[in-house]
């Protein structure tokens, strides 16, 4: 994990995003324990309350679960939830603007699909 202390994005959000990314990429799998608040705060020199605030966002989202006396664990549906969240963000961030620009260029739906297929196959 890598935190940018000069970023305008709060550290607790960076904690949540980076743990989420680690779940999505398989570093932490369903049922596995994530590092404790104390471990993360010591390793990255972050206030424990800040780390906890970030982790609690993932608990509230249903991606992590707290087990009393044991720590926090990745939920069974966490990866699926993250994938769905990212698909929605992808659609909002990229597809909406992409289709809007295509309409301005008077591209038909078929032309747009052909361009996407062409680009997708070139990768």
C-alpha positions as CSV (number, residue, x, y, z in Angstrom):
1,X,0.0,0.0,0.0
2,X,1.1,3.5,-0.8
3,X,-0.4,6.6,0.7
4,X,-0.1,10.1,-0.6
5,X,0.0,12.4,2.4
6,X,0.1,15.5,0.1
7,X,-3.1,14.5,-1.7
8,X,-6.3,16.4,-1.2
9,X,-8.0,13.0,-0.8
10,X,-8.3,12.2,2.9
11,X,-6.0,9.4,4.2
12,X,-9.0,7.3,5.5
13,X,-10.4,7.2,2.0
14,X,-7.0,6.2,0.6
15,X,-7.0,3.4,3.2
16,X,-10.5,2.2,2.2
17,X,-9.6,2.4,-1.6
18,X,-6.4,0.5,-1.2
19,X,-7.8,-2.3,0.9
20,X,-10.7,-2.5,-1.6
21,X,-8.1,-2.7,-4.4
22,X,-6.3,-5.5,-2.5
23,X,-9.5,-7.4,-2.2
24,X,-10.4,-6.9,-5.9
25,X,-6.9,-8.1,-7.1
26,X,-7.0,-11.1,-4.9
27,X,-4.4,-10.1,-2.3
28,X,-7.1,-10.6,0.3
29,X,-9.7,-13.3,-0.5
30,X,-13.1,-14.0,0.8
31,X,-12.9,-15.3,4.4
32,X,-9.3,-14.0,4.9
33,X,-8.3,-11.6,7.6
34,X,-7.0,-8.2,6.6
35,X,-4.2,-6.5,8.6
36,X,-5.3,-5.0,11.9
37,X,-5.8,-1.3,12.4
38,X,-2.7,-1.4,14.7
39,X,-0.6,-3.2,12.1
40,X,-1.5,-0.8,9.3
41,X,-1.1,2.3,11.5
42,X,2.4,1.2,12.6
43,X,3.6,0.1,9.2
44,X,2.4,3.2,7.3
45,X,2.7,5.7,10.2
46,X,-1.0,6.6,10.1
47,X,-3.1,7.5,13.1
48,X,-5.0,4.3,14.2
49,X,-8.3,6.2,14.2
50,X,-7.7,7.2,10.6
51,X,-7.1,3.6,9.6
52,X,-10.2,2.5,11.5
53,X,-12.3,5.1,9.8
54,X,-11.3,3.8,6.4
55,X,-11.8,0.2,7.4
56,X,-15.2,1.0,8.8
57,X,-16.3,2.4,5.4
58,X,-15.7,-1.1,4.0
59,X,-17.5,-2.7,6.9
60,X,-20.5,-0.4,6.3
61,X,-20.4,-1.3,2.6
62,X,-20.5,-5.0,3.5
63,X,-17.0,-5.8,2.1
64,X,-15.4,-6.5,5.5
65,X,-16.9,-8.0,8.6
66,X,-15.7,-7.5,12.2
67,X,-15.3,-10.6,14.3
68,X,-15.1,-9.7,17.9
69,X,-11.7,-10.4,19.3
70,X,-10.4,-11.7,16.0
71,X,-10.3,-8.7,13.6
72,X,-11.7,-7.9,10.2
73,X,-12.3,-10.4,7.5
74,X,-13.3,-10.2,3.8
75,X,-16.9,-11.1,3.2
76,X,-18.0,-13.7,0.7
77,X,-19.5,-11.2,-1.6
78,X,-16.8,-8.5,-1.4
79,X,-15.2,-9.1,-4.7
80,X,-18.6,-9.2,-6.5
81,X,-19.7,-6.0,-4.8
82,X,-16.4,-4.3,-5.8
83,X,-16.8,-5.5,-9.4
84,X,-20.4,-4.2,-9.5
85,X,-19.4,-0.8,-8.0
86,X,-16.6,-0.4,-10.5
87,X,-18.8,-1.3,-13.5
88,X,-21.2,1.4,-12.4
89,X,-18.4,3.9,-12.0
90,X,-17.0,2.9,-15.4
91,X,-20.3,3.5,-17.0
92,X,-20.7,6.9,-15.4
93,X,-17.2,8.0,-15.9
94,X,-16.4,6.7,-19.4
95,X,-19.4,5.3,-21.2
96,X,-21.8,8.2,-20.7
97,X,-19.3,10.7,-22.0
98,X,-18.2,8.4,-24.8
99,X,-21.8,7.9,-26.1
100,X,-22.5,11.6,-25.7
101,X,-19.6,12.5,-27.9
102,X,-20.6,9.9,-30.4
103,X,-24.1,11.4,-30.7
104,X,-22.5,14.9,-31.2
105,X,-20.5,13.3,-34.1
106,X,-23.7,11.8,-35.5
107,X,-22.4,8.3,-35.2
108,X,-25.1,5.6,-35.3
109,X,-25.3,3.0,-32.7
110,X,-24.1,0.4,-35.2
111,X,-21.1,2.6,-36.1
112,X,-20.3,3.1,-32.4
113,X,-20.5,-0.6,-31.7
114,X,-18.2,-1.3,-34.7
115,X,-15.7,1.2,-33.4
116,X,-15.7,-0.4,-30.0
117,X,-15.3,-3.9,-31.4
118,X,-12.4,-2.7,-33.6
119,X,-10.7,-1.1,-30.6
120,X,-11.3,-4.0,-28.4
121,X,-9.9,-6.5,-30.9
122,X,-6.8,-4.3,-31.4
123,X,-5.9,-4.6,-27.8
